[in-house]
Amino acid sequence: MTLGWGTTARLCLANAAIGGLAALPVNLFNRLMTVELSWPALLPGMLVALHYGVQLTRPFWGHRSDAKGGRTPFILGGIALVGLGLVSTASTIAYVSDPTMALVIWIIAYAAIGLGIGAAGTSFLALLATGAPDQRKGAVATVAWLGLIMGAIVASVGTGIALEPYSPDRLVPVVTGVAVIAFVLAVIATIGVESRLGPVPPPSEPNLRLALRATWADPAARAFTGFVFLSILAFYLSELVLEPFAGHVHGLPPEDSTKLSGGKDGASLLGMIAVGALSAFGLGSLRMWAVVGCVVSAIGLTGLGLGLALVPFTVILGLGNGLFVVGAIGSMMRLAAAQQGAAGTRMGVFGAAQAIAAGAAGLMATGILDIARLSLPLEAAYGVVFGLEAVLFLAAALVALRLLDPREATPALQPGE
């Protein structure tokens, strides 16, 4: 049995939960540490790098979900662990004044967040890759990413509204509420799904090391892993500096800068919906959308770096991001399911490359920002970061032109699906 559209939509609530939880460490907490608590920007950069670094365990989680014959426990357990890490971080921001103790708690909490996202995210995508019919994998990947973005939007905007006016005492109950809602959504999303699909195909290679070696021996999987690294490095470079940029340069308070991040994600959502509509008429390929998305993202970043209007160019950046992920995630789903019994392992390898790039991006962005601020005005220092990201996006577009198959068209959504 395969996933129908109704079950797919419900299952993607789990990805919405993951997206909502993942938005807080890189947006709200980053802003609070940098602006309200006056820590160097490198601190949240290192914490986010840590949470991406521990996601190098993604191949392990993917292989374990292959071997254990079930993905749901890894999804629910991972989301619960992320929620615990978020509440611990918020409580420390609000109530712990000792810097050493705060650092210790944040390190443990961000490690837990990374482990939870790795376990839940890898298992969720592996479940989609094995449960979706082959001709719909690209469209299903788009629906999954829409869920992720919508979760981030709702969490960012909802958290911003709930925090008005901001105070440390409001922070903990708001974050706790987000964590509880996310877990309930994940339970609703996954209940009964795997029992309908039947057992997970046994792993093609029971030994994790040999399974990783087999994945790396596949030229297509190896080349795509390299593309994932470069493109995600560009994708995440502004993630940790956008909200501080809105606060430092444009004077936005925490609730408004959080809404700005939600607005960026909303533009990403619109970009993906536009691609889905065009794909319904057979227009565009995975390669084309990846390239166009990279170029549009570079335009948005250039405008931000030049000090142009904040909201319009943030929207352009989000729109380009939305176009880009359609091509990237669609290709990832197809390659992960190309070998039966290895979907979890392959998704874990791609996810590990993504995590390394995202973590490196956080360190690069915040480190460059702190160094640039020593000799440049704030506006120019942020402009250096945005300019570098624009260049990386253009480089990723060139790589996409060479690596992604132009004949691999995005599957069209048929009327009524």
LOGU-837273 format. One record per atom (N, C-alpha, C, CB): x, z, y; residue in one letter. Coordinates in steps of 0.1 Angstrom, whole numbers, plus 2048, in hexadecimal, padded with zeros to 3 digits. Glycine has a CB too. Example, Ala and Ser with C-alpha at 12.3 -4.5 7.8 and 13.67 -1.06 7.14 Angstrom:
<sites>
88484E7C7A 87B84E7D3A 88484E7DFA 87185A7D3A 8808477EAS 8898477F5S 88184F800S 88D8397FAS 
</sites>
This chain:
<sites>
8088007F4M 800800800M 80980080CM 7F680C800M 8047F9817T 80C7F9824T 8037FF82FT 80F7EA827T 80A80283AL 803808845L 7FA7FE84CL 80E80D84FL 7ED80284EG 7E47FA857G 7E77FE865G 7D67FD853G 7E07F686EW 7E27F987CW 7DD807881W 7DC7EE885W 7D280B87BG 7CC81887EG 7D682387BG 7BF81A878G 7DB82386ET 7E482D869T 7F182C871T 7E782B85AT 7F6820875T 80281F87CT 80082588AT 80581087ET 7F5823891A 7F382989EA 7F383889DA 7E68248A4A 7EC83E892R 7EC84C891R 7FA85188ER 7E2850886R 80184B885L 80F84F881L 81884F88EL 815846877L 816846897C 81F8458A3C 81C8518ACC 81C8388AAC 8128598AAL 8118658B1L 81D86F8AFL 80486D8AEL 82286E8A3A 82F8758A0A 83A8718A9A 832874891A 83B8648ABN 84685F8B4N 8438638C2N 8478508B3N 8368638C6A 8338688D3A 8378768D5A 8248668D6A 83587E8CBA 83988C8CBA 84988D8CDA 8358948BFA 8508858C6I 85F8858C7I 8638818D5I 86587C8BCI 85C8768DAG 8608728E8G 85D87C8F2G 8588658EBG 8528838F1G 84E88D8FBG 8588998FBG 8418928F8G 85C89D8EFL 8668A88EEL 8748A48F3L 8678AD8E0L 8788978EFA 8858938F3A 887890902A 8888868EBA 87C88E909A 87D88C917A 88189891FA 86F88791DA 87E8A491BL 8818B0922L 8908B3924L 87A8BC91DL 8988B2919P 8A68B691BP 8AD8AC924P 8AD8B690DP 8AA89F924V 8B289692CV 8AC89493AV 8B2889925V 8A089993CN 89A897949N 8988A5950N 88C890948N 88F8AD94CL 88C8B9953L 8978C3953L 87F8BF94EL 89C8C6947F 8A68D0945F 8B38CC94DF 8A98D3937F 8B68BF94CN 8C28BA953N 8C18BC962N 8C48AB950N 8B58B9967R 8B28BB976R 8B38CA979R 8A48B6979R 8AD8D3972L 8AE8E1975L 8BC8E7975L 8A58E996BL 8C48E396BM 8D18E896AM 8DA8E3975M 8D88E495DM 8D88D6979T 8E08D0983T 8DD8D4991T 8E08C1982T 8D08D4994V 8CB8D69A2V 8C88E59A4V 8BF8CD9A5V 8BE8EA99DE 8B98F899FE 8C490299BE 8AD8FA997E 8CB900990L 8D590A98CL 8E3907991L 8D690B97DL 8E58FB998S 8F28F799ES 8FD8F6994S 8F59009A9S 8FB8F3988W 9058F097EW 90B8E2981W 9008F196FW 9188DF97DP 91D8D297EP 9158C8975P 92C8D197AP 9138BC97AA 90C8B2972A 9118B0964A 90B8A5979A 91E8B3962L 9258B1955L 91F8BA94BL 9348B3956L 91A8C694FL 9158D0945L 9098CA93DL 9118DD94CL 8FE8C6944P 8F38C093CP 8F78B4935P 8E78BE945P 9018AC93BG 9068A1934G 90D8A4927G 91089A93DG 9148AF927M 91B8B391AM 9108B9910M 9258BE91DM 9068C0915L 8FC8C590CL 8F48B9906L 8F28CE914L 8F08AF90EV 8E98A4908V 8F289C8FFV 8E489B914V 8FF89B902A 9098958F9A 90989C8ECA 9178948FFA 9098A98ECL 9088B28E0L 8FC8AE8D8L 9098C18E4L 8F08AE8DFH 8E48AB8D7H 8E489D8D1H 8D88AD8E0H 8EB8948D8Y 8EC8878D1Y 8F78878C7Y 8F087C8DCY 90288F8C9G 90D88F8BFG 9088948B2G 9178988C5G 90089F8B1V 8FB8A48A5V 8F289A89EV 8F48B18A6V 8ED8908A5Q 8E588689FQ 8ED87C896Q 8DD87E8A9Q 8FA87E896L 90287788CL 8FE87A87EL 91187A88EL 8F688587CT 8F088986FT 8E488086CT 8EB897870T 8E0876874R 8D586D871R 8D6866864R 8D386387CR 8E2860860P 8E385A853P 8E0864848P 8F1854851P 8E4871849F 8E187B83FF 8D287D83EF 8E8888843F 8CB87F849W 8BD881849W 8B6875843W 8B7884857W 8BA869847G 8B485D842G 8B685C833G 8B9851848G 8C285E82EH 8C585D820H 8BD868818H 8D485E81DH 8BC87481ER 8B587F817R 8A687C816R 8B788C81FR 8A1875820S 89287281FS 890867815S 88D86E82DS 89A85E814D 89A854809D 89A85B7FBD 8A584A80AD 8A38657FAA 8A586B7EDA 89A8757E9A 8B38727EDA 89587C7F3K 88A8867F0K 87C87F7EEK 88A88F7FCK 87B8737F1G 86E86C7EEG 86386F7F8G 86A86F7E1G 866875804G 85C87980EG 86387B81BG 855885809G 85C875826R 862876833R 85A88183CR 86086983AR 84E884838T 84688D841T 84C89B843T 83888F83BT 8528A1839P 8588AF83CP 8648AE846P 85D8B582FP 86B8A3845F 8768A184FF 87189F85DF 87F89684BF 86689885EI 86089586BI 85B8A2871I 85488B86AI 8538A986AL 84D8B686FL 8578C1871L 8428BB866L 8608C2868G 86B8CC86AG 8748C9876G 8738CD85DG 8778BC877G 87F8B9883G 8798BB890G 8838AA882G 86C8B8891I 8648BA89EI 8638C98A1I 8568B489DI 8618D1896A 8618E0899A 86E8E589EA 85D8E788CA 8798E0898L 8868E489DL 8898E08ABL 8918DF893L 8858D48AFV 8868D08BDV 87F8D98C6V 8818C18BEV 8728DC8C3G 86A8E58CBG 8718F38CDG 85C8E78C5G 8768F88C2L 87D9058C3L 8899048CDL 88290A8B6L 8918F98CCG 89C8F88D5G 8988F68E4G 8A48EB8D1G 88D8EF8E6L 8888EE8F4L 8848FB8FAL 87C8E48F4L 87C9038F2V 8789108F7V 8839198FAV 86E9168EDV 88D9198F1S 8999218F4S 8A191D900S 8A39208E8S 8A2910902T 8A890B90FT 8A190F91BT 8AA8FC90ET 89490D91BA 88C911927A 88C92092AA 87D90C925A 88C92891FS 88D936921S 89A93A927S 88B93D914S 8A4934923T 8B2937929T 8B3933937T 8BD930920T 8AD92793BI 8AE922949I 8A692C951I 8A791494AI 89B93194CA 89293A954A 897948955A 88493A94EA 89D94E94BY 89F95C94AY 8AD961948Y 896962940Y 8B6958944V 8C495D941V 8CD95A94DV 8C9956934V 8D2964953S 8DB96295FS 8EA96295BS 8D896D969S 8ED967950D 8FC96794CD 900959948D 8FE972941D 90A95394EP 90E94694BP 91394493DP 918941955P 91B94D938T 92094C92AT 91594C920T 92A957927T 90C956921M 901956918M 8F894A918M 8F896391AM 8F6945925A 8ED939926A 8F492D91FA 8EB936935A 90192C921L 90892091BL 90792190BL 91692091FL 90992D906V 90892E8F7V 8FA92B8F2V 90B93D8F3V 8F09308F9I 8E292D8F4I 8DF91E8F6I 8D89358FCI 8E3918901W 8E1909903W 8E89018F9W 8E5905911W 8F49058F5I 8FB8FD8EBI 8F48FD8DDI 9099028E9I 8EF9098D9I 8E890A8CDI 8DB9038CEI 8E59198C9I 8D49048D9A 8C78FE8DAA 8C88EF8DAA 8C09038E7A 8D18E98E1Y 8D38DB8E2Y 8D78D58D4Y 8DD8D68EDY 8DF8DD8CDA 8E38D88BFA 8D68D88B7A 8ED8E28B9A 8CE8E28B8A 8C18E28B0A 8B88D68B4A 8B98EF8B2A 8B78D38C1I 8AF8C88C6I 8B58BB8C0I 8B08C78D5I 8C28B98C0G 8C78AD8BAG 8C58AC8ABG 8D68AC8BDG 8C68B68A4L 8C48B6896L 8B58B3893L 8C78C388FL 8AC8B989AG 89E8B6898G 89A8A889CG 8968C08A1G 89F8A38A7I 89C8958AAI 8A288B8A0I 8A18918B8I 8AE88E89BG 8B4886891G 8AC885884G 8C288A88EG 8A789187FA 8A0892873A 89288B874A 89E8A086EA 88B88F87FA 87D88A881A 87D87B884A 87689188CA 88687788EG 886869892G 88A85F887G 88F86789EG 895862880T 899859875T 88F85886AT 8A785F86FT 889863866S 87F86385BS 87385C85FS 87C871857S 86F85D86CF 863856871F 865847871F 86085A880F 871842876L 873834876L 87582E868L 88083187EL 87B83685FA 87C832851A 86E83084BA 88583C849A 86583A84EL 858839849L 85182C84DL 85084584DL 85282985AL 84D81D85FL 853810859L 84E81C86FL 860810857A 867805852A 863802844A 876807852A 86080C83CT 85C80A82ET 84D80882CT 861815825T 84580D836G 83780C834G 83080183BG 83181983AG 8377FB845A 8317EF84CA 8337E2845A 8377EF85BA 8297D9844P 82C7CC83EP 8367C5846P 81F7C483EP 83E7BC83FD 8497B6845D 8467AD851D 8507AD83AD 83A7A6850Q 83779D85BQ 8327A5868Q 82C794857Q 8307B2867R 82C7BA872R 8377C3877R 8207C286FR 8437C3871K 84D7CD875K 8507CD884K 8597CB86DK 8527C288AG 8557C1898G 84A7C78A0G 8587B389CG 83E7C489DA 8327C98A5A 8317D88A3A 8257C28A1A 8337DD896V 8327EB893V 83D7F389BV 8337EE884V 8497ED89BA 8547F38A3A 8507F58B2A 8617EB8A1A 8497EB8B7T 8457EB8C5T 83B7F78C7T 83F7DE8C9T 8317F78BEV 8278028BFV 82E8108BEV 81D8018B3V 8388118B5A 83F81E8B4A 8468218C1A 84981D8A8A 84C8188C7W 85381A8D3W 84A81E8DFW 85C80F8D7W 83E8178DFL 83481A8E8L 8308298E7L 8278118E7L 82E82D8DBG 82B83C8D8G 8368458DEG 82983E8CAG 8438418DCL 84E8498E1L 84D84A8F0L 85B8438DCL 84B83E8F7I 84B83E905I 83F84590BI 84B82F90AI 833843904M 82784A909M 829859908M 81B846901M 82F85E8FDG 83286C8FCG 83B871907G 83986F8EEG 84586A90AA 84E86E915A 84786E922A 85A864916A 83E864925I 837863931I 82E870932I 82E857932I 826872928V 81C87D929V 82488B92AV 81487E91CV 82F88C923A 836899924A 83C89B932A 84189A919A 842890937S 849890944S 83F89394FS 851884947S 83488B950V 82B88C95AV 823899959V 82188095AV 81F89C94CG 8178A894AG 81F8B594DG 8128A993BG 82C8B5949T 8348C094CT 8368C295BT 8428BF945T 8388B6962G 8398B7971G 82D8BD977G 83C8A9976G 8218B9973I 8158BE979I 8138CD976I 8098B6973I 8168D0969A 8158DF965A 81F8E896CA 8168E0956A 82A8E2971L 8348EA977L 8328EC986L 8428E4975L 8288E598CE 8258E699AE 81E8F499EE 81C8DB99FE 8238FB9A7P 8318FA9ACP 83B9009A3P 8329029BAP 8478FB9A3Y 8518FF999Y 85590E99BY 85D8F6999Y 856915990S 85C922990S 861925981S 85292D994S 86C92D980P 87192F972P 866935969P 87C939973P 85D93E96FD 853944966D 84993A961D 84B94E96ED 84792E967R 83E924962R 84591B958R 83991B96ER 85291B958L 859911950L 857914941L 868912953L 85992193DV 85892492EV 84A921928V 85C93292CV 83F92692EP 832923928P 82F914927P 82792A92FP 83490C932V 8318FE932V 8398F7927V 8358F893FV 8458FA925V 84D8F491AV 8488F890DV 85C8F891CV 84490590BT 83F9098FET 8329018FBT 83C9188FFT 82A8FF905G 81D8F7903G 8208E98FEG 8158F790FG 82B8E3904V 82E8D5900V 8338D58F2V 83A8D090AV 83B8DF8EEA 8408E08E0A 8358E18D6A 84A8EB8DFA 82B8EA8D9V 8208EC8D0V 8178E08CEV 8178F88D4V 8148D98DAI 80C8CD8D9I 8138C28D1I 8098C88E8I 8208C18D3A 8288B78CCA 8278B98BDA 8368B68D0A 8298C58B8F 8288C88AAF 81A8C58A4F 82C8D78A7F 8108C98ABV 8028C68A7V 8008B78A5V 7F88CD8B0V 8048B08AFL 8038A18AFL 80A89B8A2L 80989B8BBL 8168A189FA 81E89C894A 81789F887A 82C8A2894A 8108AA886V 8088AD87AV 7FD8A4878V 8038BC87AV 7F58A1883I 7EA898883I 7EF88A87FI 7E3898891I 7FB886884A 800879882A 804876874A 80C87688BA 80988086DT 80F87E860T 807882854T 81C88585FT 7FC88A856I 7F588F84BI 7EE884843I 7EA899851I 7F2884836G 7EC87A82DG 7F186C82DG 7DD879830G 7FB869836V 80085C837V 80885882AV 80885A843V 812860827E 81A85D81CE 81385D80EE 82686681BE 80986580DS 801865800S 7FA8587FES 7F7871800S 7F7851809R 7F0844808R 7FA839805R 7E8841815R 80683B80BL 810830809L 8168307FBL 81B832813L 81683C7F4G 81D83D7E7G 82B8427E9G 81C8307E0G 8328447DEP 8408497DFP 8498407E6P 84584C7D1P 8538477EDV 85E8407F4V 8678397E9V 8668497FDV 86B82C7EBP 8738267E1P 88082E7DFP 8778187E6P 8858307D3P 8918387D1P 89D8317D8P 8948397C2P 8A78397DCP 8B28347E3P 8BA82A7DBP 8BB83F7E8P 8BE81F7E1S 8C68157DAS 8D481B7D6S 8C88097E2S 8D88257DDE 8E582C7DAE 8E383B7DCE 8F18267E3E 8E38437D1P 8E08517D3P 8EB8587DBP 8DE8577C6P 8F78547DAN 90285A7E1N 9028567F0N 9108577DAN 9028607F9L 90285C807L 90E85480CL 901869810L 91A858808R 92685180CR 926842807R 932858807R 9228407FBL 9218337F6L 91682B7FDL 91F8337E7L 90B832800A 90082B807A 904826815A 8F3834808A 90C82F81CL 91182B829L 91B820828L 918837830L 92382081ER 92D81581CR 925808819R 936818810R 91B808811A 9137FC80FA 90D7F781BA 9087FF804A 9077FF824T 9017FB830T 90C7F5839T 8FB807838T 9177FB83AW 9227F5843W 9287E883EW 92D800845W 9277E6831A 92C7DA82BA 9237CE82EA 92D7DB81CA 9167D0832D 90D7C5836D 9117C0844D 8FE7CA836D 9157B3845P 91A7AE853P 90F7AF85DP 91E7A0851P 9027AD85AA 8F77AD863A 8F57BB868A 8EA7A885DA 8F57C585FA 8F37D3863A 8FF7D886BA 8F27DC857A 90B7D4868R 9177D8870R 9177D287ER 9247D4868R 9147C687FA 9137BF88CA 9087C6895A 9117B088BA 8FD7C888FF 8F27CE897F 8F57DC89BF 8E57CE88FF 8FC7E3893T 9017F1897T 9097F18A3T 9087F888BT 9127E78A4G 91A7E58B1G 9127E28BDG 9247DA8AFG 9087D98BBF 8FF7D68C6F 8F77E28CBF 8F57CB8C2F 8F27EA8C1V 8EB7F68C4V 8F37FF8CDV 8E67FE8B7V 9008018C9F 90980A8D1F 90A8068DFF 91680B8CAF 90D7F98E2L 90F7F48EFL 9027F48F8L 9157E68EFL 8F77F08F2S 8EB7EF8F9S 8E67FD8FDS 8E07E78F2S 8E78068F3I 8E28148F6I 8EB81B900I 8E181C8E9I 8F8818900L 90181E90AL 8FC81A918L 910819908L 8F880D919A 8F3809926A 8E5810929A 8F17FA927A 8DD81091FF 8CF815920F 8CE823925F 8C8814913F 8D882C920Y 8D783A923Y 8E083F92FY 8DA842917Y 8E8836935L 8F283A93EL 8EB84194AL 8FA82F943L 8DF83D94FS 8D984395AS 8D084E956S 8D1838962S 8CE851949E 8C485B945E 8C686894BE 8C485C936E 8D386D94CL 8D687A951L 8D887B960L 8E288094AL 8D8870967V 8DB870975V 8CF86C97EV 8E6867978V 8C4867977L 8B986297FL 8B286D987L 8AF85A977L 8AE87897FE 8A7883986E 8B088A990E 8A288D97BE 8BD88D98DP 8C5893997P 8C788A9A3P 8D3897991P 8C887D9A1F 8C88739ACF 8BC8749B5F 8C98659A6F 8B08759AEA 8A48779B6A 8A48849BEA 8988769ADA 8AA88E9B9G 8AA89B9C0G 8B589B9CBG 8AD8A69B7G 8C18979C7H 8CC8989D1H 8CB88E9DCH 8D98959CAH 8C88819D9V 8C88779E3V 8BA8759EAV 8CC86A9DCV 8AF8769E2H 8A28749E8H 89A8809EAH 89A86B9DEH 89F88C9E7G 8998999EAG 88C89C9E2G 8968999F8G 88A8969D7L 87E8999CFL 8808A79C8L 87C88E9C4L 8758AF9C8P 8758BB9C0P 8748B99B1P 8698C59C5P 8768C39A9P 8768C199AP 8698BA995P 8788CE993P 85E8BF99AE 8518B9995E 8508AA998E 8458C099AE 8558A69A3D 8548989A7D 85F88F9A0D 8558969B6D 86B89599ES 87588D997S 87188B989S 883894999S 86B895983T 866894975T 85B889974T 8608A1970T 85388997EK 84887E97EK 84F870980K 83E88098AK 85A870987L 861863989L 86685E97BL 86D865993L 86B867973S 870863966S 86485E95ES 87786F95FS 85886595FG 84C860958G 84885395DG 84186A95AG 84A85096AG 847843970G 85083896AG 84784397FG 85C83B968K 866832962K 86282E954K 874837962K 85E83994DD 85983793FD 84C82F93FD 857844938D 844831949G 83782994AG 83A81A94CG 82F82E955G 844817954A 848809956A 84D803949A 852808961A 85480B941S 859807934S 84D80392BS 86281192DS 84380C92CL 83780A924L 8317FC928L 82D815925L 82F7FA935L 8297ED939L 8327E1935L 8287ED948L 83F7E3935G 8477D8930G 8457D4922G 8567DB932G 8447DF919M 8417DC90BM 8337D6909M 8437E9903M 8297DB910I 81C7D590FI 81C7C6913I 8127DD918I 8237C391EA 8247B5922A 82B7AD917A 82D7B492FA 8357B2910V 83B7AA906V 8327A88FAV 8487B2901V 82A7B38F7G 8207B28ECG 8167A78EFG 8197BF8EAG 8117A68FCA 80779C900A 80D78E8FFA 80279F90EA 81A78C904L 82077F903L 82377B8F4L 82D77F90BL 8267858ECS 8297828DES 81C77E8D7S 82F78F8D7S 8117828DBA 80477E8D5A 80276F8D6A 7F87858DCA 8097698E0F 80875A8E1F 8157548DCF 8067578F0F 81D75B8D4G 8297568CEG 8347538D8G 8267498C7G 83475A8E3L 83E7588EEL 8497628EDL 8387588FCL 85675E8ECG 8617678ECG 86676B8DFG 85D7748F3G 87376E8DES 87A7728D2S 8807808D5S 8857688CES 8847868CAL 88B7938CCL 8977928D4L 88F7998BEL 89F7888D3R 8AB7868DBR 8A77848EAR 8B377A8D6R 89D77C8ECM 8997798FAM 895786901M 88E76F8FBM 88D78E8FBW 88879A902W 8947A4904W 87D7A18F9W 89D7A58FAA 8A97AD8FCA 8B17A9908A 8B17AD8EFA 8B379C909V 8BB797915V 8B4799922V 8BE788912V 8A7795923V 8A079692FV 89F7A5933V 89179092EV 89C7AE92AG 89B7BC92DG 8A87C2932G 8987C4921G 8B47BD92DC 8C17C2932C 8C37BD940C 8CC7BD929C 8BF7B1943V 8C17AB951V 8B87B295BV 8BF79C951V 8AB7B4957V 8A27BB961V 8A67C9963V 8947BB95BV 8AB7D0959S 8B07DE95AS 8BC7DE964S 8B57E494DS 8C57D4963A 8D07D396CA 8CC7D297AA 8DA7C8968A 8C17CA97DI 8BC7C898AI 8B77D5990I 8B17BD98AI 8B07DD988G 8AA7EA98CG 8B67F3990G 8A27F0982G 8C07F4987L 8CB7FD98AL 8D37F9996L 8D47FD97EL 8D47EC999T 8DB7E79A5T 8D47EC9B1T 8DD7D89A4T 8C77EB9B1G 8BF7EF9BCG 8C07FE9BFG 8B07EC9BAG 8C08069B4L 8C28159B6L 8D08189BBL 8C081C9A8L 8DA8119B6G 8E88139BAG 8EA80F9C9G 8F180C9B2G 8E38059CEL 8E48019DCL 8DC8099E5L 8E07F39DDL 8D58139E0G 8CD81C9E9G 8C08169EDG 8D58209F5G 8BB80C9E6L 8AE8079E9L 8A28109E5L 8AC7F99E3L 89680C9E7A 88A8149E4A 88B81A9D6A 87D80C9E6A 8898279D5L 88A82E9C9L 88082A9BEL 88983D9CBL 87382B9C2V 8698299B8V 86881A9B3V 85B82C9BEV 8698109BCP 8688029B6P 8737FF9ADP 8687F89C2P 87F8039B0F 88B7FF9A7F 88B80899BF 8988009AFF 88681499CT 88481C98FT 87A815986T 88082A993T 87081098CV 866808984V 86C7FC97DV 85A80598CV 8747F5985I 87B7E9980I 8847EC974I 8837E198BI 88B7F7976L 8947FC96BL 88C7FF95FL 89C808970L 881806960G 87980A955G 8737FD94EG 86D813959G 86E7F4956L 8697E7951L 8737E0948L 8647DE95CL 87F7DF94DG 88A7D9946G 88D7E0939G 8967D794EG 88D7ED939N 88F7F592DN 8857F2923N 88F804930N 8787F1927G 86D7EE91EG 86F7E0917G 8607EF925G 8737D691FL 8757C9919L 8807C990FL 8787BF924L 88B7D1912F 8977D190AF 8947D78FCF 8A27D9911F 88C7E28FCV 88B7E98EFV 8837E28E5V 8857F78F2V 87A7D88EAV 8727D08E0V 87B7C88D7V 8697C78E8V 8857C28DDG 88E7BA8D5G 8977C38CCG 8977B18DEG 89C7CE8D2A 8A67D68CAA 89F7DD8BFA 8AC7E08D4A 8937E38C1I 88D7EB8B7I 8877E28ACI 8827F48BDI 8817D78B0G 87C7CD8A7G 8877C989DG 8767C18AEG 8937C68A2S 89E7C2899S 8A27CD890S 8AA7BD8A1S 8A27D9896M 8A67E588EM 89D7E7882M 8A67F1897M 8907E6884M 8867E8879M 8887DE86EM 8787E787FM 88A7D2872R 88C7C7868R 8997CA85FR 88D7B986ER 8A47CD866L 8B07CF85FL 8AF7DB856L 8BC7D0868L 8A97E685BA 8A87F2853A 8A07F0846A 8A17FD85BA 8967E8846A 88E7E583AA 8937DA832A 87F7E383EA 89E7D4836A 8A37C882EA 8A77CB820A 8AE7C2836A 8AB7D781EQ 8B07DB810Q 8A77E780BQ 8BF7DF810Q 8A07E4800Q 8977EF7FBQ 89F7FB7F7Q 88E7E97F0Q 8998077FAG 8A08137F6G 8AB8187FFG 8A58127E8G 8AD81080BA 8B7814814A 8B2815822A 8C380A813A 8A5815824A 8A0815832A 8A482183AA 890814832A 8A382D833G 8A783983AG 8B683983EG 8A4845832G 8BE835835T 8CC835837T 8D082B843T 8D483182BT 8CA81F842R 8CD81584CR 8C881A85AR 8C7808849R 8BC81F85AM 8B7824867M 8BF83086CM 8A8829865M 8C5837863G 8CE842867G 8DA83D86DG 8D184B85BG 8E0832867V 8EC82D86DV 8EA82787BV 8F2821864V 8DF81F87CF 8DC81A88AF 8D9826894F 8CF811889F 8D283088FG 8CF83C897G 8DC84389BG 8C6845891G 8E6844892A 8F284B895A 8FA8438A0A 8FB84C888A 8FA83589FA 90082D8A9A 8F98308B7A 90081E8A6A 8EC8308B6Q 8E58338C3Q 8E88418C8Q 8D68328C0Q 8E984B8C0A 8EC8588C4A 8FA8598CBA 8EB8628B9A 9048528C4I 9128538CAI 91284C8D8I 91B84B8C0I 90B8418D9A 90B83A8E6A 9038428F0A 90482C8E4A 8F88488EDA 8F08508F6A 8F885C8FBA 8E38548F0A 8FF8638F1G 90786E8F5G 91386B8FEG 90C8758E9G 9198608FAA 92585B903A 920857911A 92C84F8FCA 914851911A 90E84D91EA 90C859927A 90184691CA 907864921G 905870929G 91187692FG 8FE87B921G 91C876926L 92987C92BL 92F872935L 93287D91FL 92E865933M 93485C93DM 92D85D94AM 93384E937M 91F85D94AA 91885D957A 91A86A95FA 90985C954A 919875958T 91B88295FT 929884963T 91688D957T 93388095BG 94188295EG 94587996AG 94987F952G 94186C969I 944863974I 93D868981I 93F855971I 93186D980L 92A87298CL 93287E992L 91C876989L 93688798AD 93D89398FD 94A88F996D 94089D984D 951885990I 95E881995I 95C8799A2I 96687898BI 9528709A2A 94F8689AEA 94B8719BAA 94485E9ABA 94487C9B7R 93F8859C2R 94A88C9C9R 93588F9BCR 95688C9C3L 9628939C9L 96788B9D5L 96D8949BFL 96587E9D5S 96A8769E0S 96086D9E7S 97586E9DBS 95486C9E1L 94A8639E7L 93D86B9EBL 9468589DDL 9358669F4P 92886C9F7P 91F86B9EBP 922865A03P 9158749EBL 90C8749DFL 9068679DCL 90187E9E2L 9028609E6E 8FB8539E4E 9058499DDE 8F684D9F1E 9118499E2A 91B83F9DCA 91F8449CEA 92883F9E5A 9208519CBA 9248569BEA 9198519B4A 9258659BEA 90D8539B7Y 90284F9AEY 90283F9ADY 8F48539B3Y 9068389B8G 90782A9B7G 9118259ADG 9098249C5G 91C82C9ACV 9268299A2V 921829994V 9338329A3V 919833991V 913835983V 909829981V 90D842982V 90082798AF 8F681D988F 8FD80F987F 8EC81D994F 90780D98FG 90E80098FG 9157FD981G 9187FF999G 91B80897CL 92180796EL 917803964L 92981396BL 90B80A965E 90180795BE 8FC7F995CE 8F581195DE 8FA7F4968A 8F67E696AA 8FF7DD963A 8F47E3979A 90C7DF964V 9167D695EV 9157D794FV 9257DA963V 9137E394AL 9127E593BL 9067DE936L 9117F3937L 8FB7DE93DF 8EF7D7939F 8F17C8938F 8E37DA942F 8F87C3942L 8FB7B4942L 9047B1936L 9027B094FL 90D7BA933A 9167B8927A 90E7B891AA 9217C2927A 9047C191AA 8FB7C290EA 8F37B590CA 8F27CE90FA 8EF7AF918A 8E77A3917A 8F0798911A 8E379F925A 8FC797915L 90578D90FL 90778F900L 91378D916L 90879C8FCV 90A79F8EEV 8FD79B8E6V 90D7AE8ECV 8F279D8ECA 8E579A8E5A 8E478B8E4A 8D979F8EEA 8E97838EDL 8E97758ECL 8F17708E0L 8EE76E8F9L 8FB7778DDR 9047738D2R 9007798C4R 9127778D4R 8FA7858C4L 8F878C8B7L 8EA78A8B2L 8FB79A8B9L 8E078B8BAL 8D278B8B5L 8CE77C8B3L 8C87918BFL 8C677B8A8D 8C276E8A3D 8B77698ACD 8BD76E894D 8B975D8B3P 8AE7588BBP 8A27538B4P 8B374D8C4P 8A37518A7R 89874C89FR 88F75889BR 89C745893R 89376489DE 88C770898E 8827748A3E 89677C896E 87676D8A3A 86C76F8ADA 86577C8AAA 8627648ACA 8617838B5T 85978F8B4T 84B78C8AET 8577958C2T 8477928A3P 83A78F89DP 82F7918A7P 838798891P 8257888A7A 81A7898B0A 80F7928AAA 81477B8B2A 8097998B3L 7FD7A18B0L 7F17988AFL 7FB7AD8B9L 7EB7978A4Q 7DF78E8A3Q 7D37958A8Q 7DD78B894Q 7C978D8ADP 7BD7938B2P 7B679D8A9P 7B37888B6P 7B37A88AFG 7AC7B38A7G 7B67BC8A0G 7A47AD89DG 7C37BA8A1E 7CD7C389BE 7D07CE8A4E 7D97BB896E 
</sites>
